[in-house]
Amino acid sequence: MLVGDWNVEISRRNLRNEVLERIKYVKTCVMARELCLLVRTNRAVLEPKDVAEVCQYISNLCSEEGCMEPSELCMKAASAVGSADEEKYLDLCAQSCVKCGEARRPLPKKDAYVA
């Protein structure tokens, strides 16, 4: 293998890792935020069990990405859904969304070449 071929292979591997990292981010963080927004904006038409189920799913997505604080807040929100204290649920859900928004986001690569 020539030196030039070796550099191309290293670049390809690095780019592959970046793409896989972005895919993981979309599968976890972006999905969690979209689902959270969908539940929060449509909670009036959803049953409490629907909201709790989706909140638990969101919590698992956050946990998978290593974002433990948003995961725990979302799980607490899921537990509070059925209670009489809707304000507690809304507060926990809002805190979780804010913490999720503070999470790391992959930086876009400015000079990516697309063949």
C-alpha positions in Angstrom: 0.0 0.0 0.0 1.4 3.4 -1.0 1.6 6.3 1.4 -1.1 8.2 -0.5 -3.4 5.3 -0.3 -2.8 5.0 3.4 -3.8 8.7 3.9 -6.9 8.2 1.9 -7.9 5.2 4.0 -7.3 7.1 7.2 -9.4 10.0 6.0 -12.2 7.6 4.9 -12.2 6.0 8.3 -12.3 9.3 10.1 -15.1 10.5 7.9 -17.0 7.2 8.5 -16.6 7.7 12.3 -18.0 11.2 12.0 -21.0 10.1 9.9 -21.8 7.2 12.3 -21.6 9.7 15.3 -24.1 12.0 13.5 -26.4 9.0 12.8 -26.3 8.0 16.4 -27.1 11.7 17.4 -30.1 11.8 15.1 -31.3 8.4 16.3 -31.2 9.4 20.0 -31.0 13.2 20.6 -33.0 14.5 17.7 -35.6 11.8 18.0 -36.0 12.5 21.7 -36.4 16.2 21.2 -38.9 15.8 18.4 -41.0 13.3 20.4 -40.9 15.5 23.5 -42.1 18.5 21.5 -44.8 16.4 19.9 -46.1 15.1 23.3 -45.9 18.5 24.9 -47.8 20.3 22.1 -50.5 17.6 21.8 -50.9 16.4 25.4 -54.5 17.6 25.5 -55.5 14.9 23.0 -53.3 12.1 24.4 -54.2 9.7 27.2 -52.0 9.8 30.3 -50.8 6.3 29.5 -49.8 7.5 26.0 -47.8 10.3 27.5 -46.2 8.1 30.1 -45.2 5.5 27.5 -43.6 8.1 25.2 -41.8 9.8 28.1 -40.3 6.5 29.2 -39.2 5.9 25.6 -37.6 9.4 25.5 -35.9 8.6 28.8 -34.4 5.5 27.3 -33.1 7.4 24.3 -31.4 10.0 26.5 -29.9 7.3 28.7 -28.6 5.5 25.5 -26.7 8.7 24.6 -25.3 9.0 28.1 -27.5 12.1 29.1 -28.5 10.8 32.5 -30.0 14.0 34.0 -32.5 14.6 31.1 -33.2 10.8 31.2 -34.0 10.9 35.0 -36.1 14.0 34.7 -38.1 12.5 31.8 -38.6 9.3 33.8 -39.9 11.3 36.8 -42.2 13.2 34.4 -43.5 9.9 33.1 -44.3 8.9 36.7 -46.0 12.2 37.4 -48.3 12.0 34.4 -51.0 10.0 36.1 -50.9 12.0 39.3 -53.2 14.9 40.2 -50.2 17.3 40.1 -50.1 18.2 36.4 -47.9 21.2 37.1 -45.2 18.9 38.5 -45.3 16.8 35.3 -45.1 19.9 33.1 -42.2 21.3 35.2 -40.2 18.1 35.0 -40.9 17.8 31.3 -39.8 21.3 30.7 -36.6 20.8 32.7 -35.8 17.6 30.8 -36.2 19.4 27.5 -33.9 22.3 28.6 -31.3 19.8 29.8 -31.6 17.9 26.5 -31.0 21.1 24.6 -27.8 21.7 26.6 -26.4 18.3 25.4 -23.5 18.1 23.1 -24.2 18.4 19.4 -21.8 17.2 16.7 -20.2 20.1 15.0 -20.7 20.4 11.2 -17.7 19.8 9.1 -17.2 22.8 6.8 -15.0 21.4 4.1 -16.7 17.9 3.6 -16.3 16.6 0.1 -19.3 14.7 -1.3 -18.7 12.5 -4.3 
